[in-house]
Every structure is written in C-alpha cells, then in structure tokens.
Amino acid sequence: MSPKELTYIEDALSHEKFLKTQCQEAIKNLQSEELKAQAQQMEQRHQQIFDSFYNLI
C-alpha cells in the first residue's frame, strides 16, 4: 500500500470515528425513541464502515 493510500484510509477512519461519535451524542440528546433507534442504526453502520477500512491496513 502506498503512503498516499494509507493517508486516505487514515482520513476515512477519522471521519467514520467522528460520525460515530456524533451519532452517540445524538442518541444521548434525542427524546424520540424512533429517532434514537435511527441514530443507533447509523452508529452501527459507521462502526461497520470503520471496521472495513481498518481491516484494509
């Protein structure tokens, strides 16, 4: 893997971690159970994407 490709993966990991954190914050602050469930699904999806990128390195 080239250094440039590694940099792209590191950026993607950082973005996915940030998005997962944002979902976690939303879950804490949302009142609607329906919206919380949606945010939890998004959080899980971002974790899956993070794991996929992580497995590339």
N, CA, C, O and CB atoms as a CASP TS submission, in Angstrom:
PFRMAT TS
TARGET T0000
AUTHOR 0000-0000-0000
METHOD Language model
MODEL 1
PARENT N/A
ATOM      1  N   MET     1       0.852  -1.170   0.000  1.00  0.00           N
ATOM      2  CA  MET     1       0.000   0.000   0.000  1.00  0.00           C
ATOM      3  C   MET     1       0.900   1.236   0.000  1.00  0.00           C
ATOM      4  O   MET     1       1.870   1.324   0.752  1.00  0.00           O
ATOM      5  CB  MET     1      -0.970  -0.004   1.227  1.00  0.00           C
ATOM      6  N   SER     2       0.553   2.172  -0.854  1.00  0.00           N
ATOM      7  CA  SER     2       1.366   3.381  -0.953  1.00  0.00           C
ATOM      8  C   SER     2       1.078   4.316   0.227  1.00  0.00           C
ATOM      9  O   SER     2       0.030   4.211   0.865  1.00  0.00           O
ATOM     10  CB  SER     2       1.099   4.105  -2.294  1.00  0.00           C
ATOM     11  N   PRO     3       2.006   5.223   0.511  1.00  0.00           N
ATOM     12  CA  PRO     3       1.770   6.191   1.588  1.00  0.00           C
ATOM     13  C   PRO     3       0.516   7.037   1.344  1.00  0.00           C
ATOM     14  O   PRO     3      -0.197   7.384   2.285  1.00  0.00           O
ATOM     15  CB  PRO     3       2.982   7.104   1.742  1.00  0.00           C
ATOM     16  N   LYS     4       0.255   7.361   0.088  1.00  0.00           N
ATOM     17  CA  LYS     4      -0.926   8.164  -0.229  1.00  0.00           C
ATOM     18  C   LYS     4      -2.211   7.382   0.071  1.00  0.00           C
ATOM     19  O   LYS     4      -3.167   7.934   0.615  1.00  0.00           O
ATOM     20  CB  LYS     4      -0.899   8.598  -1.710  1.00  0.00           C
ATOM     21  N   GLU     5      -2.223   6.104  -0.286  1.00  0.00           N
ATOM     22  CA  GLU     5      -3.386   5.267   0.003  1.00  0.00           C
ATOM     23  C   GLU     5      -3.596   5.129   1.512  1.00  0.00           C
ATOM     24  O   GLU     5      -4.727   5.162   1.997  1.00  0.00           O
ATOM     25  CB  GLU     5      -3.220   3.878  -0.641  1.00  0.00           C
ATOM     26  N   LEU     6      -2.510   4.976   2.234  1.00  0.00           N
ATOM     27  CA  LEU     6      -2.599   4.880   3.687  1.00  0.00           C
ATOM     28  C   LEU     6      -3.170   6.164   4.286  1.00  0.00           C
ATOM     29  O   LEU     6      -3.964   6.119   5.226  1.00  0.00           O
ATOM     30  CB  LEU     6      -1.219   4.583   4.287  1.00  0.00           C
ATOM     31  N   THR     7      -2.769   7.289   3.745  1.00  0.00           N
ATOM     32  CA  THR     7      -3.298   8.568   4.208  1.00  0.00           C
ATOM     33  C   THR     7      -4.797   8.659   3.964  1.00  0.00           C
ATOM     34  O   THR     7      -5.535   9.148   4.818  1.00  0.00           O
ATOM     35  CB  THR     7      -2.582   9.725   3.514  1.00  0.00           C
ATOM     36  N   TYR     8      -5.251   8.195   2.809  1.00  0.00           N
ATOM     37  CA  TYR     8      -6.693   8.193   2.509  1.00  0.00           C
ATOM     38  C   TYR     8      -7.450   7.319   3.508  1.00  0.00           C
ATOM     39  O   TYR     8      -8.521   7.698   3.982  1.00  0.00           O
ATOM     40  CB  TYR     8      -6.949   7.694   1.064  1.00  0.00           C
ATOM     41  N   ILE     9      -6.903   6.166   3.822  1.00  0.00           N
ATOM     42  CA  ILE     9      -7.566   5.272   4.765  1.00  0.00           C
ATOM     43  C   ILE     9      -7.583   5.885   6.163  1.00  0.00           C
ATOM     44  O   ILE     9      -8.587   5.794   6.870  1.00  0.00           O
ATOM     45  CB  ILE     9      -6.869   3.903   4.792  1.00  0.00           C
ATOM     46  N   GLU    10      -6.491   6.501   6.556  1.00  0.00           N
ATOM     47  CA  GLU    10      -6.448   7.167   7.863  1.00  0.00           C
ATOM     48  C   GLU    10      -7.490   8.279   7.940  1.00  0.00           C
ATOM     49  O   GLU    10      -8.153   8.436   8.966  1.00  0.00           O
ATOM     50  CB  GLU    10      -5.043   7.740   8.130  1.00  0.00           C
ATOM     51  N   ASP    11      -7.639   9.048   6.865  1.00  0.00           N
ATOM     52  CA  ASP    11      -8.661  10.095   6.823  1.00  0.00           C
ATOM     53  C   ASP    11     -10.060   9.502   6.935  1.00  0.00           C
ATOM     54  O   ASP    11     -10.907  10.021   7.662  1.00  0.00           O
ATOM     55  CB  ASP    11      -8.539  10.909   5.533  1.00  0.00           C
ATOM     56  N   ALA    12     -10.292   8.418   6.214  1.00  0.00           N
ATOM     57  CA  ALA    12     -11.604   7.767   6.251  1.00  0.00           C
ATOM     58  C   ALA    12     -11.899   7.248   7.658  1.00  0.00           C
ATOM     59  O   ALA    12     -13.019   7.381   8.151  1.00  0.00           O
ATOM     60  CB  ALA    12     -11.665   6.609   5.226  1.00  0.00           C
ATOM     61  N   LEU    13     -10.895   6.660   8.299  1.00  0.00           N
ATOM     62  CA  LEU    13     -11.073   6.180   9.674  1.00  0.00           C
ATOM     63  C   LEU    13     -11.429   7.328  10.610  1.00  0.00           C
ATOM     64  O   LEU    13     -12.316   7.203  11.455  1.00  0.00           O
ATOM     65  CB  LEU    13      -9.799   5.477  10.168  1.00  0.00           C
ATOM     66  N   SER    14     -10.742   8.424  10.453  1.00  0.00           N
ATOM     67  CA  SER    14     -11.008   9.598  11.287  1.00  0.00           C
ATOM     68  C   SER    14     -12.429  10.116  11.077  1.00  0.00           C
ATOM     69  O   SER    14     -13.116  10.462  12.038  1.00  0.00           O
ATOM     70  CB  SER    14      -9.995  10.707  10.981  1.00  0.00           C
ATOM     71  N   HIS    15     -12.863  10.168   9.833  1.00  0.00           N
ATOM     72  CA  HIS    15     -14.214  10.649   9.535  1.00  0.00           C
ATOM     73  C   HIS    15     -15.268   9.714  10.104  1.00  0.00           C
ATOM     74  O   HIS    15     -16.256  10.171  10.678  1.00  0.00           O
ATOM     75  CB  HIS    15     -14.409  10.796   8.026  1.00  0.00           C
ATOM     76  N   GLU    16     -15.070   8.421   9.954  1.00  0.00           N
ATOM     77  CA  GLU    16     -16.042   7.462  10.473  1.00  0.00           C
ATOM     78  C   GLU    16     -16.107   7.511  11.997  1.00  0.00           C
ATOM     79  O   GLU    16     -17.187   7.398  12.578  1.00  0.00           O
ATOM     80  CB  GLU    16     -15.692   6.048  10.008  1.00  0.00           C
ATOM     81  N   LYS    17     -14.965   7.678  12.638  1.00  0.00           N
ATOM     82  CA  LYS    17     -14.941   7.797  14.100  1.00  0.00           C
ATOM     83  C   LYS    17     -15.712   9.041  14.544  1.00  0.00           C
ATOM     84  O   LYS    17     -16.480   8.996  15.506  1.00  0.00           O
ATOM     85  CB  LYS    17     -13.482   7.855  14.620  1.00  0.00           C
ATOM     86  N   PHE    18     -15.501  10.150  13.835  1.00  0.00           N
ATOM     87  CA  PHE    18     -16.216  11.385  14.142  1.00  0.00           C
ATOM     88  C   PHE    18     -17.727  11.197  13.967  1.00  0.00           C
ATOM     89  O   PHE    18     -18.509  11.604  14.826  1.00  0.00           O
ATOM     90  CB  PHE    18     -15.713  12.531  13.244  1.00  0.00           C
ATOM     91  N   LEU    19     -18.131  10.580  12.856  1.00  0.00           N
ATOM     92  CA  LEU    19     -19.557  10.385  12.600  1.00  0.00           C
ATOM     93  C   LEU    19     -20.187   9.469  13.643  1.00  0.00           C
ATOM     94  O   LEU    19     -21.319   9.703  14.066  1.00  0.00           O
ATOM     95  CB  LEU    19     -19.772   9.809  11.202  1.00  0.00           C
ATOM     96  N   LYS    20     -19.477   8.445  14.055  1.00  0.00           N
ATOM     97  CA  LYS    20     -19.987   7.565  15.100  1.00  0.00           C
ATOM     98  C   LYS    20     -20.167   8.333  16.406  1.00  0.00           C
ATOM     99  O   LYS    20     -21.172   8.162  17.095  1.00  0.00           O
ATOM    100  CB  LYS    20     -19.043   6.371  15.308  1.00  0.00           C
ATOM    101  N   THR    21     -19.200   9.174  16.745  1.00  0.00           N
ATOM    102  CA  THR    21     -19.292   9.996  17.953  1.00  0.00           C
ATOM    103  C   THR    21     -20.488  10.940  17.885  1.00  0.00           C
ATOM    104  O   THR    21     -21.181  11.141  18.883  1.00  0.00           O
ATOM    105  CB  THR    21     -17.999  10.797  18.154  1.00  0.00           C
ATOM    106  N   GLN    22     -20.729  11.515  16.721  1.00  0.00           N
ATOM    107  CA  GLN    22     -21.874  12.404  16.550  1.00  0.00           C
ATOM    108  C   GLN    22     -23.185  11.651  16.754  1.00  0.00           C
ATOM    109  O   GLN    22     -24.122  12.178  17.355  1.00  0.00           O
ATOM    110  CB  GLN    22     -21.845  13.048  15.160  1.00  0.00           C
ATOM    111  N   CYS    23     -23.249  10.434  16.261  1.00  0.00           N
ATOM    112  CA  CYS    23     -24.445   9.607  16.463  1.00  0.00           C
ATOM    113  C   CYS    23     -24.644   9.306  17.944  1.00  0.00           C
ATOM    114  O   CYS    23     -25.771   9.346  18.438  1.00  0.00           O
ATOM    115  CB  CYS    23     -24.339   8.291  15.664  1.00  0.00           C
ATOM    116  N   GLN    24     -23.573   9.009  18.647  1.00  0.00           N
ATOM    117  CA  GLN    24     -23.661   8.723  20.082  1.00  0.00           C
ATOM    118  C   GLN    24     -24.182   9.937  20.847  1.00  0.00           C
ATOM    119  O   GLN    24     -24.996   9.801  21.761  1.00  0.00           O
ATOM    120  CB  GLN    24     -22.288   8.299  20.632  1.00  0.00           C
ATOM    121  N   GLU    25     -23.713  11.111  20.472  1.00  0.00           N
ATOM    122  CA  GLU    25     -24.200  12.341  21.111  1.00  0.00           C
ATOM    123  C   GLU    25     -25.683  12.557  20.814  1.00  0.00           C
ATOM    124  O   GLU    25     -26.446  12.958  21.694  1.00  0.00           O
ATOM    125  CB  GLU    25     -23.383  13.559  20.632  1.00  0.00           C
ATOM    126  N   ALA    26     -26.083  12.292  19.584  1.00  0.00           N
ATOM    127  CA  ALA    26     -27.487  12.449  19.214  1.00  0.00           C
ATOM    128  C   ALA    26     -28.358  11.500  20.023  1.00  0.00           C
ATOM    129  O   ALA    26     -29.431  11.881  20.490  1.00  0.00           O
ATOM    130  CB  ALA    26     -27.683  12.200  17.710  1.00  0.00           C
ATOM    131  N   ILE    27     -27.894  10.261  20.190  1.00  0.00           N
ATOM    132  CA  ILE    27     -28.653   9.272  20.955  1.00  0.00           C
ATOM    133  C   ILE    27     -28.890   9.765  22.380  1.00  0.00           C
ATOM    134  O   ILE    27     -29.983   9.610  22.924  1.00  0.00           O
ATOM    135  CB  ILE    27     -27.915   7.919  20.974  1.00  0.00           C
ATOM    136  N   LYS    28     -27.863  10.356  22.977  1.00  0.00           N
ATOM    137  CA  LYS    28     -27.985  10.879  24.343  1.00  0.00           C
ATOM    138  C   LYS    28     -29.002  12.005  24.438  1.00  0.00           C
ATOM    139  O   LYS    28     -29.693  12.134  25.449  1.00  0.00           O
ATOM    140  CB  LYS    28     -26.637  11.369  24.837  1.00  0.00           C
ATOM    141  N   ASN    29     -29.100  12.821  23.392  1.00  0.00           N
ATOM    142  CA  ASN    29     -29.889  14.042  23.457  1.00  0.00           C
ATOM    143  C   ASN    29     -31.287  13.945  22.852  1.00  0.00           C
ATOM    144  O   ASN    29     -32.120  14.820  23.087  1.00  0.00           O
ATOM    145  CB  ASN    29     -29.155  15.119  22.783  1.00  0.00           C
ATOM    146  N   LEU    30     -31.550  12.912  22.090  1.00  0.00           N
ATOM    147  CA  LEU    30     -32.857  12.792  21.452  1.00  0.00           C
ATOM    148  C   LEU    30     -33.913  12.298  22.435  1.00  0.00           C
ATOM    149  O   LEU    30     -33.634  11.473  23.305  1.00  0.00           O
ATOM    150  CB  LEU    30     -32.777  11.850  20.255  1.00  0.00           C
ATOM    151  N   GLN    31     -35.110  12.810  22.284  1.00  0.00           N
ATOM    152  CA  GLN    31     -36.235  12.394  23.125  1.00  0.00           C
ATOM    153  C   GLN    31     -37.029  11.280  22.458  1.00  0.00           C
ATOM    154  O   GLN    31     -37.504  10.363  23.128  1.00  0.00           O
ATOM    155  CB  GLN    31     -37.152  13.587  23.426  1.00  0.00           C
ATOM    156  N   SER    32     -37.168  11.357  21.166  1.00  0.00           N
ATOM    157  CA  SER    32     -37.972  10.409  20.407  1.00  0.00           C
ATOM    158  C   SER    32     -37.267   9.053  20.323  1.00  0.00           C
ATOM    159  O   SER    32     -36.116   8.964  19.896  1.00  0.00           O
ATOM    160  CB  SER    32     -38.256  10.954  18.996  1.00  0.00           C
ATOM    161  N   GLU    33     -37.969   8.011  20.734  1.00  0.00           N
ATOM    162  CA  GLU    33     -37.402   6.664  20.657  1.00  0.00           C
ATOM    163  C   GLU    33     -37.173   6.251  19.206  1.00  0.00           C
ATOM    164  O   GLU    33     -36.219   5.535  18.900  1.00  0.00           O
ATOM    165  CB  GLU    33     -38.325   5.653  21.355  1.00  0.00           C
ATOM    166  N   GLU    34     -38.044   6.701  18.325  1.00  0.00           N
ATOM    167  CA  GLU    34     -37.890   6.382  16.904  1.00  0.00           C
ATOM    168  C   GLU    34     -36.605   6.996  16.342  1.00  0.00           C
ATOM    169  O   GLU    34     -35.853   6.344  15.618  1.00  0.00           O
ATOM    170  CB  GLU    34     -39.110   6.882  16.107  1.00  0.00           C
ATOM    171  N   LEU    35     -36.374   8.257  16.691  1.00  0.00           N
ATOM    172  CA  LEU    35     -35.149   8.910  16.223  1.00  0.00           C
ATOM    173  C   LEU    35     -33.910   8.297  16.864  1.00  0.00           C
ATOM    174  O   LEU    35     -32.874   8.160  16.213  1.00  0.00           O
ATOM    175  CB  LEU    35     -35.200  10.407  16.520  1.00  0.00           C
ATOM    176  N   LYS    36     -34.016   7.927  18.141  1.00  0.00           N
ATOM    177  CA  LYS    36     -32.887   7.263  18.799  1.00  0.00           C
ATOM    178  C   LYS    36     -32.547   5.962  18.086  1.00  0.00           C
ATOM    179  O   LYS    36     -31.374   5.647  17.885  1.00  0.00           O
ATOM    180  CB  LYS    36     -33.204   6.990  20.283  1.00  0.00           C
ATOM    181  N   ALA    37     -33.567   5.211  17.707  1.00  0.00           N
ATOM    182  CA  ALA    37     -33.342   3.945  17.008  1.00  0.00           C
ATOM    183  C   ALA    37     -32.646   4.188  15.670  1.00  0.00           C
ATOM    184  O   ALA    37     -31.752   3.434  15.286  1.00  0.00           O
ATOM    185  CB  ALA    37     -34.677   3.202  16.790  1.00  0.00           C
ATOM    186  N   GLN    38     -33.055   5.235  14.966  1.00  0.00           N
ATOM    187  CA  GLN    38     -32.410   5.572  13.695  1.00  0.00           C
ATOM    188  C   GLN    38     -30.949   5.952  13.911  1.00  0.00           C
ATOM    189  O   GLN    38     -30.072   5.528  13.159  1.00  0.00           O
ATOM    190  CB  GLN    38     -33.157   6.720  13.000  1.00  0.00           C
ATOM    191  N   ALA    39     -30.695   6.752  14.939  1.00  0.00           N
ATOM    192  CA  ALA    39     -29.327   7.166  15.243  1.00  0.00           C
ATOM    193  C   ALA    39     -28.478   5.956  15.643  1.00  0.00           C
ATOM    194  O   ALA    39     -27.298   5.893  15.297  1.00  0.00           O
ATOM    195  CB  ALA    39     -29.318   8.226  16.369  1.00  0.00           C
ATOM    196  N   GLN    40     -29.057   5.005  16.359  1.00  0.00           N
ATOM    197  CA  GLN    40     -28.323   3.797  16.738  1.00  0.00           C
ATOM    198  C   GLN    40     -27.969   2.968  15.508  1.00  0.00           C
ATOM    199  O   GLN    40     -26.874   2.411  15.428  1.00  0.00           O
ATOM    200  CB  GLN    40     -29.147   2.955  17.723  1.00  0.00           C
ATOM    201  N   GLN    41     -28.884   2.886  14.558  1.00  0.00           N
ATOM    202  CA  GLN    41     -28.593   2.174  13.315  1.00  0.00           C
ATOM    203  C   GLN    41     -27.457   2.862  12.551  1.00  0.00           C
ATOM    204  O   GLN    41     -26.570   2.204  12.008  1.00  0.00           O
ATOM    205  CB  GLN    41     -29.856   2.091  12.435  1.00  0.00           C
ATOM    206  N   MET    42     -27.504   4.185  12.523  1.00  0.00           N
ATOM    207  CA  MET    42     -26.440   4.935  11.851  1.00  0.00           C
ATOM    208  C   MET    42     -25.109   4.721  12.568  1.00  0.00           C
ATOM    209  O   MET    42     -24.076   4.554  11.919  1.00  0.00           O
ATOM    210  CB  MET    42     -26.785   6.442  11.797  1.00  0.00           C
ATOM    211  N   GLU    43     -25.128   4.726  13.893  1.00  0.00           N
ATOM    212  CA  GLU    43     -23.908   4.498  14.666  1.00  0.00           C
ATOM    213  C   GLU    43     -23.324   3.122  14.336  1.00  0.00           C
ATOM    214  O   GLU    43     -22.119   2.993  14.119  1.00  0.00           O
ATOM    215  CB  GLU    43     -24.195   4.615  16.185  1.00  0.00           C
ATOM    216  N   GLN    44     -24.169   2.108  14.299  1.00  0.00           N
ATOM    217  CA  GLN    44     -23.701   0.759  13.978  1.00  0.00           C
ATOM    218  C   GLN    44     -23.129   0.694  12.569  1.00  0.00           C
ATOM    219  O   GLN    44     -22.117   0.032  12.334  1.00  0.00           O
ATOM    220  CB  GLN    44     -24.840  -0.250  14.125  1.00  0.00           C
ATOM    221  N   ARG    45     -23.776   1.381  11.634  1.00  0.00           N
ATOM    222  CA  ARG    45     -23.294   1.383  10.249  1.00  0.00           C
ATOM    223  C   ARG    45     -21.924   2.053  10.150  1.00  0.00           C
ATOM    224  O   ARG    45     -21.041   1.569   9.443  1.00  0.00           O
ATOM    225  CB  ARG    45     -24.301   2.099   9.330  1.00  0.00           C
ATOM    226  N   HIS    46     -21.753   3.167  10.863  1.00  0.00           N
ATOM    227  CA  HIS    46     -20.456   3.849  10.839  1.00  0.00           C
ATOM    228  C   HIS    46     -19.376   2.973  11.473  1.00  0.00           C
ATOM    229  O   HIS    46     -18.223   3.005  11.040  1.00  0.00           O
ATOM    230  CB  HIS    46     -20.543   5.204  11.573  1.00  0.00           C
ATOM    231  N   GLN    47     -19.734   2.195  12.488  1.00  0.00           N
ATOM    232  CA  GLN    47     -18.768   1.265  13.085  1.00  0.00           C
ATOM    233  C   GLN    47     -18.387   0.186  12.084  1.00  0.00           C
ATOM    234  O   GLN    47     -17.219  -0.194  11.998  1.00  0.00           O
ATOM    235  CB  GLN    47     -19.345   0.624  14.366  1.00  0.00           C
ATOM    236  N   GLN    48     -19.350  -0.308  11.332  1.00  0.00           N
ATOM    237  CA  GLN    48     -19.065  -1.325  10.315  1.00  0.00           C
ATOM    238  C   GLN    48     -18.135  -0.767   9.234  1.00  0.00           C
ATOM    239  O   GLN    48     -17.197  -1.436   8.801  1.00  0.00           O
ATOM    240  CB  GLN    48     -20.377  -1.833   9.678  1.00  0.00           C
ATOM    241  N   ILE    49     -18.407   0.453   8.814  1.00  0.00           N
ATOM    242  CA  ILE    49     -17.560   1.082   7.796  1.00  0.00           C
ATOM    243  C   ILE    49     -16.155   1.296   8.351  1.00  0.00           C
ATOM    244  O   ILE    49     -15.165   1.035   7.668  1.00  0.00           O
ATOM    245  CB  ILE    49     -18.168   2.431   7.326  1.00  0.00           C
ATOM    246  N   PHE    50     -16.074   1.775   9.598  1.00  0.00           N
ATOM    247  CA  PHE    50     -14.779   1.956  10.252  1.00  0.00           C
ATOM    248  C   PHE    50     -14.010   0.640  10.260  1.00  0.00           C
ATOM    249  O   PHE    50     -12.832   0.600   9.903  1.00  0.00           O
ATOM    250  CB  PHE    50     -14.962   2.484  11.692  1.00  0.00           C
ATOM    251  N   ASP    51     -14.677  -0.433  10.669  1.00  0.00           N
ATOM    252  CA  ASP    51     -14.030  -1.743  10.739  1.00  0.00           C
ATOM    253  C   ASP    51     -13.547  -2.189   9.361  1.00  0.00           C
ATOM    254  O   ASP    51     -12.470  -2.772   9.240  1.00  0.00           O
ATOM    255  CB  ASP    51     -14.992  -2.786  11.324  1.00  0.00           C
ATOM    256  N   SER    52     -14.326  -1.921   8.336  1.00  0.00           N
ATOM    257  CA  SER    52     -13.941  -2.298   6.968  1.00  0.00           C
ATOM    258  C   SER    52     -12.672  -1.573   6.544  1.00  0.00           C
ATOM    259  O   SER    52     -11.759  -2.184   5.989  1.00  0.00           O
ATOM    260  CB  SER    52     -15.080  -1.986   5.978  1.00  0.00           C
ATOM    261  N   PHE    53     -12.612  -0.264   6.807  1.00  0.00           N
ATOM    262  CA  PHE    53     -11.404   0.488   6.474  1.00  0.00           C
ATOM    263  C   PHE    53     -10.216   0.016   7.305  1.00  0.00           C
ATOM    264  O   PHE    53      -9.103  -0.113   6.794  1.00  0.00           O
ATOM    265  CB  PHE    53     -11.633   1.986   6.689  1.00  0.00           C
ATOM    266  N   TYR    54     -10.457  -0.239   8.574  1.00  0.00           N
ATOM    267  CA  TYR    54      -9.382  -0.676   9.466  1.00  0.00           C
ATOM    268  C   TYR    54      -8.776  -1.992   8.993  1.00  0.00           C
ATOM    269  O   TYR    54      -7.566  -2.201   9.084  1.00  0.00           O
ATOM    270  CB  TYR    54      -9.904  -0.823  10.899  1.00  0.00           C
ATOM    271  N   ASN    55      -9.627  -2.869   8.493  1.00  0.00           N
ATOM    272  CA  ASN    55      -9.138  -4.170   8.026  1.00  0.00           C
ATOM    273  C   ASN    55      -8.314  -4.070   6.758  1.00  0.00           C
ATOM    274  O   ASN    55      -7.668  -5.042   6.368  1.00  0.00           O
ATOM    275  CB  ASN    55     -10.295  -5.100   7.793  1.00  0.00           C
ATOM    276  N   LEU    56      -8.322  -2.923   6.108  1.00  0.00           N
ATOM    277  CA  LEU    56      -7.501  -2.730   4.919  1.00  0.00           C
ATOM    278  C   LEU    56      -6.024  -2.532   5.258  1.00  0.00           C
ATOM    279  O   LEU    56      -5.145  -2.773   4.431  1.00  0.00           O
ATOM    280  CB  LEU    56      -8.010  -1.539   4.132  1.00  0.00           C
ATOM    281  N   ILE    57      -5.770  -2.092   6.487  1.00  0.00           N
ATOM    282  CA  ILE    57      -4.371  -1.819   6.854  1.00  0.00           C
ATOM    283  C   ILE    57      -3.762  -2.938   7.653  1.00  0.00           C
ATOM    284  O   ILE    57      -2.595  -2.858   8.036  1.00  0.00           O
ATOM    285  CB  ILE    57      -4.272  -0.539   7.639  1.00  0.00           C
TER
END
